[in-house]
Amino acid sequence: MTRVLGFNGYMVLQAENGRKGVELAQLKKPDLILCAIMMPGMDGYEVLNLLHKQSETAHIPFVFLTDTAEQTDFRKGTEIGADDFLVKPFDDLELLHALETRFYKKEILEHYYIKSFLSLEKLTAGNKNGKAGLKTVIAGRKIKQVKKKQILYYEGDEASGLYLLLDGCIKTFKIADNGHELLLGLSTPDDYIGLYSLLSSESYSETAEAVTDSIVCLLPREMVFDMINHYPDINRQFIHMMASNIREKDNQLLLMAYNSVRKRLSQVLLRLSTPLSNPLLFKISREELAGMAGIASETVSRILTDFKSEGLIERVGTHIRIIDHARLKKMKD
């Protein structure tokens, strides 16, 4: 690997074990790290954990080298922050392609560091010292790409941090005893995910899954509480967000308990459209609508057909376009 990479213009540093690899990374601050999972003494997971705990190495792209394609290895590696995996044996072209792809993605992600800082800066409005402090905080944060349908965290997982959504869409949901999915909400850019569980020191109370390819920034638990202690404005903003989330869920429960299925679905469509950049056109599956409205997916299909014939909406491929916002809002039981 060293010969192949060197021949193709890369400067490569080697370490014979995990501990020396950590020391080398701290000293040289490389542009990318290739690391085996199975190593004597300190394995690859421990190496990644140690590097992620330090701001100067937490942002370095990290690629695992593994002998197996076990899903458990991928899940564990992804959860602790691995950027990619190379399954041995691989040829020279696979190795070079993996590095080129990772460096290309790194360039794309650079501007998300600025975006994440701006999102955090909003929380410290009025605090003159907050801006400089947040630059230090966000400098070492790792921006993570989440593929469509990839799980961000599962219900019951330890709340290890707070996710800031920078791009894409993330849904949170619970699975009922009968196996049906109850959609709790859809998060859009600049939303914080997992706030309640983190601040209440509980496990995540729902599962979070990417609806589209998304970009998130993970703020570890210790960092969040340190921010709260240093910037009272952030604490007030988080309380306001939690209150808004509780109010939204209360409204959702009332909607499901007392309104007709037509009223429920119309309100869900309006609620989904509100935070979007194009509020009259959005994409959501029949099953997701059923979960949010608390009705069967077959009923959703029938009501959407009725709404279309009544001139309230139209279907554009897999998207829904709201035609008459006012009539949907005034929908009677």
C-alpha positions in Angstrom: 0.0 0.0 0.0 2.8 2.4 0.9 4.6 1.7 -2.4 1.4 2.1 -4.5 0.4 5.4 -2.8 3.9 6.8 -2.9 4.2 6.0 -6.6 0.9 7.9 -7.2 2.2 11.1 -5.5 1.0 10.6 -1.9 3.3 11.1 1.0 2.7 8.2 3.4 3.6 7.8 7.1 3.5 4.3 8.7 3.0 3.2 12.3 3.4 -0.5 13.3 0.6 -0.5 15.9 -2.5 1.4 17.0 -0.8 3.3 19.9 2.1 4.6 17.7 -0.5 5.4 15.0 -2.3 7.7 17.4 0.9 9.4 18.4 1.9 9.9 14.8 -1.5 11.3 13.9 -1.3 13.8 16.8 2.2 14.9 15.7 1.8 15.1 11.9 -2.0 15.9 11.5 -2.4 13.9 8.2 -5.0 14.6 5.6 -6.4 11.0 5.8 -5.9 7.9 8.0 -6.0 4.3 6.8 -6.3 1.9 9.8 -6.9 -1.8 10.3 -9.7 -2.8 12.6 -8.0 -5.9 14.1 -4.6 -5.1 15.7 -2.8 -6.4 18.8 -2.9 -4.2 21.8 -5.1 -1.3 20.6 -7.6 -2.1 17.9 -8.9 0.3 15.2 -12.0 1.3 17.1 -9.9 2.4 20.1 -7.7 4.4 17.7 -10.6 6.2 16.2 -12.2 6.9 19.6 -8.9 8.4 20.9 -8.5 10.6 17.8 -12.1 11.8 18.0 -11.7 13.0 21.6 -9.1 15.6 20.5 -10.2 18.6 18.4 -7.0 18.7 16.3 -7.5 15.1 15.0 -11.3 14.7 15.2 -11.9 16.1 11.7 -9.4 13.9 9.9 -11.1 11.5 7.4 -10.7 7.9 8.7 -10.9 4.8 6.6 -11.0 1.3 8.1 -9.3 -1.7 6.6 -11.2 -4.9 7.4 -11.0 -8.6 6.4 -14.8 -9.1 6.6 -17.9 -7.4 5.2 -19.9 -8.0 8.4 -22.8 -5.5 8.9 -22.0 -5.3 12.6 -18.5 -4.0 11.8 -19.8 -1.4 9.5 -22.5 -0.3 11.9 -20.0 0.0 14.9 -17.5 1.8 12.8 -20.0 4.2 11.4 -21.5 5.0 14.8 -18.1 6.0 16.2 -17.3 8.1 13.1 -15.6 6.1 10.4 -15.8 7.7 7.0 -15.4 4.6 4.8 -14.3 0.9 4.7 -12.0 -1.0 2.5 -12.6 -4.8 2.6 -9.5 -6.9 2.0 -8.4 -8.1 -0.4 -8.6 -5.1 -2.7 -6.5 -4.1 -5.7 -4.5 -0.9 -6.4 -7.3 0.8 -8.3 -9.8 0.2 -5.5 -7.3 1.7 -3.0 -6.6 4.8 -5.2 -10.3 5.3 -6.0 -11.2 5.1 -2.3 -8.7 7.9 -1.5 -9.7 10.1 -4.4 -13.3 9.8 -3.5 -12.7 10.6 0.1 -10.5 13.7 -0.7 -13.2 14.9 -3.2 -15.9 14.5 -0.5 -13.6 16.4 2.0 -13.5 19.3 -0.4 -17.3 19.3 -0.7 -17.8 19.2 3.0 -15.5 22.1 3.8 -18.2 24.7 3.3 -20.4 22.8 5.8 -18.0 23.7 8.5 -18.9 27.3 7.9 -22.6 26.5 7.8 -22.5 24.6 11.1 -20.7 27.5 12.7 -23.4 29.9 11.5 -26.1 27.6 12.8 -24.5 27.5 16.2 -23.8 31.2 16.2 -27.6 31.8 16.0 -27.9 30.2 19.5 -25.6 32.8 21.0 -27.3 36.0 19.7 -26.4 38.9 22.0 -23.3 37.2 23.4 -20.2 39.1 22.2 -17.8 36.5 23.3 -19.9 33.6 21.9 -18.6 33.9 18.3 -15.0 33.4 19.1 -15.8 30.6 21.5 -17.9 28.8 19.0 -15.2 29.0 16.3 -13.0 26.9 18.6 -15.9 24.5 19.4 -16.8 23.8 15.8 -13.2 23.7 14.4 -12.8 20.1 15.5 -16.3 18.8 14.7 -16.6 16.1 12.2 -19.2 16.7 9.4 -20.8 13.4 8.5 -22.6 12.3 5.3 -25.6 10.0 6.0 -27.0 8.0 3.1 -30.7 7.7 2.3 -32.3 5.2 4.7 -29.2 5.0 6.9 -30.0 5.0 10.6 -28.5 7.9 12.6 -29.4 6.2 15.9 -31.8 3.6 17.2 -34.4 3.9 20.0 -32.7 2.8 23.2 -29.2 3.8 22.1 -27.2 6.0 24.5 -27.6 9.7 23.8 -24.0 10.3 23.0 -24.5 13.8 21.5 -26.7 16.2 19.7 -27.0 16.2 15.9 -27.2 19.4 13.9 -28.8 18.8 10.4 -27.0 20.8 7.8 -28.5 19.4 4.6 -31.2 16.9 3.7 -34.0 15.5 5.7 -34.1 13.2 8.8 -37.2 11.5 10.2 -37.7 10.3 13.7 -40.2 7.5 14.5 -41.2 4.8 16.9 -42.3 1.2 16.1 -45.5 0.2 17.7 -46.1 -3.3 19.1 -48.0 -4.3 16.0 -45.0 -3.4 13.9 -46.5 -0.2 12.5 -44.2 2.9 12.2 -45.3 6.0 14.0 -43.6 9.0 12.4 -42.9 11.7 15.0 -41.4 14.3 12.8 -39.3 15.4 9.9 -36.2 17.5 10.5 -34.9 20.0 7.9 -31.6 21.9 7.8 -30.7 23.9 10.9 -32.8 21.5 13.1 -31.2 19.8 16.2 -32.0 16.1 16.6 -32.0 14.2 19.8 -32.2 17.3 22.1 -34.7 16.0 24.6 -32.9 12.7 25.2 -29.6 14.4 25.6 -30.7 17.1 28.1 -32.8 14.6 30.1 -29.8 12.2 30.3 -31.9 9.4 28.8 -31.4 7.0 26.0 -32.8 8.1 22.6 -36.6 7.7 22.8 -37.0 7.3 19.0 -35.1 6.1 15.9 -33.7 8.6 13.5 -33.3 7.7 9.8 -32.2 9.7 6.8 -35.1 10.3 4.3 -32.7 11.7 1.8 -28.9 11.8 1.5 -28.1 14.2 4.4 -25.2 16.0 6.1 -25.1 16.2 9.9 -22.7 17.6 12.5 -22.4 15.6 15.8 -21.9 17.7 18.9 -20.8 15.3 21.7 -22.6 15.3 25.0 -19.7 16.9 26.9 -19.4 19.7 24.3 -23.1 20.5 24.5 -23.1 20.8 28.3 -19.9 22.9 28.2 -21.6 25.2 25.7 -24.7 25.5 27.9 -22.5 26.4 30.9 -20.5 29.0 29.0 -23.4 30.6 27.0 -26.7 31.1 28.8 -28.3 32.1 25.5 -27.8 28.6 24.2 -29.6 27.2 27.3 -32.6 29.5 26.7 -32.7 28.6 23.0 -32.6 24.8 23.8 -35.5 25.3 26.3 -37.5 27.1 23.6 -36.8 24.3 21.1 -37.9 21.7 23.6 -41.1 23.6 24.4 -41.9 23.9 20.7 -41.3 20.2 20.1 -43.6 19.3 23.1 -46.3 21.6 21.8 -46.0 20.1 18.3 -46.4 16.6 19.7 -49.3 17.6 21.8 -51.0 19.0 18.7 -50.3 15.8 16.9 -51.9 13.7 19.7 -55.0 15.9 19.7 -55.2 15.7 15.9 -55.1 11.9 16.0 -57.5 11.6 19.0 -60.4 13.9 17.9 -60.3 14.7 14.2 -61.6 12.8 11.2 -59.1 11.1 8.9 -59.6 13.8 6.3 -58.8 16.5 8.9 -55.8 14.6 10.2 -54.3 14.2 6.8 -54.9 17.8 5.7 -53.2 19.0 8.9 -50.2 16.7 8.4 -49.7 18.0 4.8 -49.8 21.6 6.1 -47.4 20.8 8.9 -44.9 19.1 6.6 -45.0 21.9 4.1 -44.3 24.7 6.5 -40.5 24.5 7.1 -39.6 23.7 3.5 -38.0 26.1 1.0 -40.7 25.3 -1.5 -43.7 24.8 0.9 -46.2 23.9 -1.8 -44.2 21.0 -3.3 -42.6 18.2 -1.2 -41.9 14.5 -1.3 -43.2 12.0 1.2 -44.3 8.3 0.9 -47.8 7.1 1.6 -46.5 5.0 4.5 -44.8 8.1 6.1 -48.0 10.0 5.8 -49.9 7.2 7.3 -47.5 7.1 10.3 -47.8 10.8 10.9 -51.6 10.8 10.6 -52.2 7.6 12.5 -54.2 6.0 9.8 -53.8 3.0 7.4 -51.8 3.6 4.2 -54.8 2.4 2.1 -56.9 5.2 3.7 -54.1 7.7 2.8 -54.3 6.6 -0.8 -58.1 7.0 -0.9 -58.0 10.5 0.8 -55.2 11.8 -1.4 -57.3 10.7 -4.5 -60.3 12.6 -3.0 -58.1 15.7 -2.3 -56.8 15.6 -5.9 -60.3 15.3 -7.4 -61.4 18.2 -5.2 -58.6 20.4 -6.5 -56.8 20.6 -3.2 -53.5 18.9 -4.2 -52.0 17.2 -7.2 -49.4 14.5 -7.5 -46.2 15.3 -9.4 -44.4 12.0 -9.8 -43.5 11.0 -6.2 -44.1 14.6 -5.0 -47.3 16.3 -3.6 -48.1 19.8 -4.7 -50.6 21.8 -2.5 -52.9 23.7 -4.8 -55.4 25.2 -2.3 -53.6 25.9 0.9 -56.6 27.9 2.4 -59.1 25.2 1.8 -56.9 22.5 3.4 -56.4 24.8 6.4 -60.2 25.2 6.8 -60.9 21.5 6.4 -63.8 20.4 8.6 -64.4 17.2 10.4 
